[in-house]
Amino acid sequence: MRAIVGVLAAGVLSMALAGSALAAKAYRNFSAAIYVPVGAVMALKDPKVRDAQYQRITSQLKFDKVYLEVYRSGQFADAATLEAVKKFFIAKGIGVAGGIAYSAPETGGQFNTLDYEDTRDRQMCRRASELAAAHFDEVILDDFFFYSTKSEADIAAKGARSWTQYRLERMRQVSDELVLKPARAVNPHVKVTIKYPNWYEHFQALGYDLDQEAKQFDAIYTGTETRDPEITDQLLQQYESYLAFRFFSNVRPNGANRGGWVDTYATRYVDRYAEQLWDTLFAKAPEITLFNWADLASPAPVAPGDRQAWSGMSTSFNWDDMARSSPTNTGEAPGWARVAGYSLEQVDKFVGQLGHPVGVASYKPYQSSGEDFLHNYLGNLGVPVELTPDFPSNAPLVLLTEAARQDPAIVTRIKQHLAGGKSVVITSGLLRALQGKGIEDVAELEATDRRIAVHDYIGAYGAGRGTSLNEAGRTARDVLFPEIRFYTNDSWPLIRGVAEARGVPILVMNRYARGALYVLNIPDNPGDLYELPQPVASAIRTYLQGELPVRIDAPARVSLFEFDNSTFIVESFRSEPASVGIAVTGNHKLLRDLVSGEELPSVPPPQQQDSRRRSGPPEQGTHTEFRADVPPHSFRVFTVR
């Protein structure tokens, strides 16, 4: 029976590939796909529903492909419906692929996974894989392929292992025995992609494995949905829509990270949805998947949301332009599909002119966590980050957070990097984790149990009284920092926090061999990084981005995306305009805005301070200064001339 199904599937797949080849590419620089959950697939078997929903979406959005889901939460699609819906899209010149969401029915609003020690659930897992492979040459797993049950069978199978170790080992077996082998037995041509979600810090505890499992599959996909950073349960920062794709692209390089995935949920204003789409494509995703078909096809008009504070400004997402920009004049009110279409059309105009993304090299070992999602707070502070699961030994500066403690050789790696004349920045969380484990051989620093509430800031490179890094006219609120003990003249505090005649280093330096070790003190609440005075944040950026060609001087929640061909993007997630200083290495006359065509002339550099009292290190080479205004929730794209 499987052999027969395989032959039939191969014939149908040939038709699918031929049909999709006829379609014109929707966008010049990336592909766009729509994910169709199994409930929506079953609804599409009605020709009237199918025609109406297709017309609603295509009047507002161009797309290249659909993923037709075969299973979710106990519901399977039937073969006849899958073939009918697939045939419909092929006739329209739309590529087709399959999808699976390995979820069990929800209880109490919580997500439930299949229990992979349960015989019935294992059979369902295998059945879904075989069904998808019988109808499609390409299959993607939605991000429910983790393991959260703790049944009596799970407890017995776990034994003396930790839940993390048990689940990692079990899910490698499940991937091979219940997903990949059954799919390939039905259809030897099938390519299976696993989509990983946005909560990468906690993957290993639920059986998601970026090390071995990610390499079992033909490709991976990135969940870049970050939604609202303040009202959702995860509190993911906006920068993660960019950083997650870059990180997973370093997990599976050379194009094996196939794309980014964004949904329409948990946004207080429509611009937040657009930002997730933009940032995914700034990371150079070759494909973007929109979740999901039902939301995009809904006849309900999309609401602008809570955007009154900037509704009258010329922002990157212009509500009025979007509302009147549908490709076809149907007279219908715009929906989520038009928001997506408008946002993708904006980025497609320039993303092909961007080079390869670059940033501060940061090492996060496989199966690690610590100072969770800190890189995204730093990204929202204007520090571009390139996160990698392999130690970047060739980078002139490496940033290490507490997650690096999972590497048993991390102190040796730090020493080797410093001995090579390079720099290492470790966070206060990593300093604490490495105490008593060899970091004392590099620098006798100690993260104590005491905390100091800081409200004044001083910067100084070298001996001297330093200069204030407070903002004129603004009283900073107290920020709680761990106390870091250091030996005077062995280590040098470069940025200090002060409160009632007591200080704590915010950034401290210790020289080792030919290199320099820096410790960046992270507040107890990493969100308090946004409360730092702008001169403090600017000084931190100066040290961390030493050899990157572009730096910004901006308030918090303004991000910088750099590329290797003299292009860069400044994006503001603020609800008011931001005035941004831009320093570019070398001598330049103009910055050209690739979207508006505006050319910005250089401006005189800030007044130079005495070298003993400056708030940043001595500059390497020359820099040209520019200043740009960035509207709320907007981006500007520049190239240097």
C-alpha positions, -999 to +999 in steps of 0.1 A: +000+000+000+028+024+009+045+017-025+013+025-043+008+057-023+044+067-031+039+062-068+007+082-068+023+109-047+052+112-071+029+118-100+009+144-082+041+161-070+054+163-106+022+181-115+026+204-085+061+214-094+051+220-130+022+242-119+042+262-094+069+268-120+044+288-141+038+313-114+056+347-115+077+354-085+057+376-061+087+396-049+121+402-063+142+395-033+123+368-013+094+345-015+062+347+005+041+318+017+009+314+037+003+286+062-031+270+060-040+251+093-060+219+089-093+235+099-089+261+072-078+233+047-111+215+055-131+246+050-115+251+016-130+220+002-161+240-004-156+257-038-175+288-028-155+293+003-123+286-016-130+311-043-142+338-019-112+335+004-087+333-024-102+364-039-101+383-006-064+375+000-051+380-036-068+414-038-045+426-011-014+403-010+009+386-034+023+352-024+042+324-040+033+293-020+009+277+006+016+251+032-014+229+036-016+213+070-025+177+073-028+174+111-033+195+142-046+189+177-062+155+169-077+166+135-065+150+103-073+163+068-086+136+044-068+127+012-096+139-011-097+173+004-059+177+003-059+168-034-088+191-043-073+221-024-038+214-038-052+212-073-069+245-069-037+263-059-016+246-086-041+259-112-036+294-099+002+290-103+008+288-065+034+264-051+021+238-026+038+221+004+026+202+034+025+211+071+021+193+104+014+207+139+022+179+163-001+192+190-027+175+212-060+192+220-055+222+243-067+222+279-073+254+298-057+275+271-024+257+275-005+241+246-003+203+248+022+181+229+018+145+220+030+120+246+058+101+229+056+073+254+020+067+245+013+041+218-017+060+204+002+093+202+032+076+186+009+061+160-007+095+153+027+111+149+037+084+123+004+087+105+007+125+101+041+121+087+031+095+062+000+115+052+020+146+045+047+128+025+021+110+004+008+144-009+038+167-009+075+167-017+081+194+009+068+193+044+073+217+073+067+210+110+050+238+129+066+246+162+047+221+183+073+193+179+085+196+215+077+174+245+060+187+276+040+158+290+049+141+323+027+111+323+034+080+344+049+064+313+071+095+308+083+094+344+091+057+342+110+061+309+129+092+322+144+072+351+174+089+367+180+113+338+170+149+340+139+159+321+161+179+297+184+149+290+155+125+286+135+148+263+165+156+241+173+119+236+137+109+231+130+136+205+160+126+185+146+091+183+111+104+175+125+126+147+141+096+131+117+068+138+083+085+137+088+114+113+117+111+089+119+074+082+081+070+077+079+100+055+108+089+033+094+054+031+062+068+016+080+094-006+118+091-011+118+126-026+103+143+004+122+171+022+112+178+058+118+211+075+115+217+112+104+251+124+119+262+156+100+288+178+110+320+193+118+307+229+153+295+220+167+300+255+146+271+268+146+247+239+166+219+255+143+215+285+114+206+261+134+184+237+142+209+210+178+203+200+196+228+178+227+206+178+218+171+166+181+172+159+184+203+137+209+184+115+186+154+112+161+173+091+167+186+056+163+222+067+151+244+095+128+274+098+127+303+122+098+315+143+103+353+142+070+363+157+078+385+187+044+402+191+040+429+218+070+432+241+050+443+271+016+426+273+025+391+261+036+363+285+070+359+269+079+397+268+101+392+238+119+423+226+114+435+191+150+429+180+145+392+183+127+390+150+161+398+134+184+381+159+166+347+159+169+343+122+205+352+123+212+328+151+194+299+134+212+307+102+245+301+121+231+269+134+223+257+099+243+279+075+245+278+036+208+284+031+195+256+053+176+281+074+148+284+049+128+314+062+110+333+090+075+329+102+052+357+116+017+357+129-009+384+135-014+378+172-010+399+204-002+433+188-016+465+203-010+485+170-008+474+134+028+487+130+040+459+154+030+433+129+048+452+101+079+455+122+082+417+126+079+412+089+105+439+082+130+427+108+128+391+095+137+403+060+165+426+073+181+394+085+180+382+049+154+355+052+149+340+017+112+332+025+086+345+049+056+325+060+025+343+071+004+325+097-024+320+089-047+317+060-079+322+080-068+355+095-057+368+061-089+357+044-112+371+071-137+397+058-133+417+090-113+450+084-081+453+103-080+479+131-052+504+134-049+498+171-034+521+197-013+542+174-028+576+180+005+591+193+021+589+158-009+585+135-004+620+120+034+615+113+051+603+082+060+568+095+073+538+076+039+521+081+016+547+068-020+537+076-036+559+049-012+548+022-018+511+032-056+515+031-056+529-005-028+508-019-045+475-026-033+459-059-070+456-070-098+481-064-124+458-048-138+484-025-133+462+005-118+474+037-082+463+041-075+433+063-044+416+077-035+405+041-032+441+030-010+450+060+013+421+051+013+430+014+020+466+020+048+458+044+065+433+021+063+456-009+081+483+011+110+461+020+113+445-014+122+478-029+156+479-012+165+447+006+183+434-024+208+463-020+218+452+015+249+431+020+255+403+044+245+411+080+273+418+105+274+424+142+291+419+175+301+382+176+284+365+205+288+328+215+258+308+228+267+271+231+241+245+222+217+235+250+225+266+270+206+293+288+214+321+312+205+358+313+177+348+290+172+368+258+197+394+270+211+398+234+177+412+223+178+439+250+212+449+238+199+449+202+172+472+213+199+494+229+215+499+194+242+471+196+240+449+165+245+412+175+255+382+155+247+352+177+264+319+169+266+284+185+303+281+177+330+301+194+339+329+169+377+326+173+384+349+144+363+378+157+383+408+171+358+410+200+336+383+214+306+390+237+298+362+262+267+361+284+259+337+312+248+311+286+285+305+278+290+288+312+276+256+295+309+253+276+333+235+300+362+249+280+350+285+281+378+299+304+404+283+281+387+298+251+387+332+268+424+330+276+433+319+241+413+348+226+430+373+248+465+358+242+458+364+205+456+401+211+418+402+209+391+414+233+364+395+253+334+411+269+317+390+296+286+399+315+283+401+353+261+369+351+289+350+334+315+364+358+294+350+387+289+316+370+327+312+364+339+322+399+359+294+413+361+278+379+392+295+366+382+330+356+405+342+385+434+332+364+424+360+340+412+386+364+406+387+401+371+402+399+341+391+420+304+395+415+291+398+451+257+392+466+252+429+473+232+453+451+236+490+446+208+513+433+225+536+409+212+570+396+244+589+386+270+578+360+306+587+354+328+578+324+366+579+322+392+561+301+425+562+321+433+579+353+414+611+362+382+624+377+360+614+348+331+631+332+294+629+339+273+606+317+240+619+330+215+635+307+211+672+312+176+680+325+167+644+333+169+627+367+176+591+361+156+567+383+174+541+404+187+510+387+198+480+407+232+466+398+252+438+413+283+450+430+315+439+413+347+439+434+380+447+417+415+456+427+424+492+420+451+496+393+447+459+383+413+466+368+400+499+355+363+509+357+355+526+324+319+534+332+308+538+369+275+540+386+273+561+417+248+564+445+253+583+478+291+583+476+293+546+467+302+533+433+298+502+412+314+495+378+291+493+349+320+484+325+353+474+339+385+464+320+414+441+329+443+435+305+456+400+300+485+390+277+480+410+245+442+414+249+416+431+271+389+415+292+358+437+298+330+429+323+296+445+314+274+448+345+238+439+338+210+453+360+190+428+380+162+436+356+177+436+321+148+459+310+164+486+331+191+488+304+165+511+287+167+534+317+204+541+313+211+577+303+218+580+266+255+589+271+260+557+291+244+535+264+265+553+238+297+546+257+288+509+260+282+508+223+316+524+216+334+497+235+314+467+222+314+478+185+351+488+183+358+475+148+323+476+133+320+505+107+289+521+121+277+532+155+247+552+166+241+576+195+204+571+202+179+567+229+169+532+240+146+511+217+165+523+185+182+494+168+211+493+143+213+466+115+247+466+098+258+449+065+291+443+049+287+465+019+285+500+035+247+498+040+229+499+073+194+504+088+184+524+118+150+514+132+131+530+160+106+510+181+098+542+201+064+560+201+080+594+195+105+607+170+142+599+177+172+621+168+201+597+161+238+605+158+256+582+134+294+576+133+308+559+102+344+548+100+364+567+074+360+600+056+326+605+039+306+633+025+271+620+025+246+594+037+220+585+011+186+572+022+178+543-001+141+547+005+135+584+001+167+594-018+175+621+007+212+629+012+224+638+046+256+659+049+282+652+076+282+673+107+311+685+129+322+658+154+314+663+191+339+684+211+369+662+219+376+656+256+409+653+273+422+617+266+424+610+304+387+619+309+369+606+279+340+582+283+351+558+255+384+543+243+407+561+220+393+561+185+409+538+160+411+558+127+388+585+116+350+587+118+325+609+100+295+621+120+259+624+107+226+631+123+192+616+112+157+619+125+138+586+127+100+588+130+082+565+155+080+528+147+100+535+115+132+526+098+157+544+076+181+527+052+214+543+044+244+538+023+277+558+026+290+581-001 
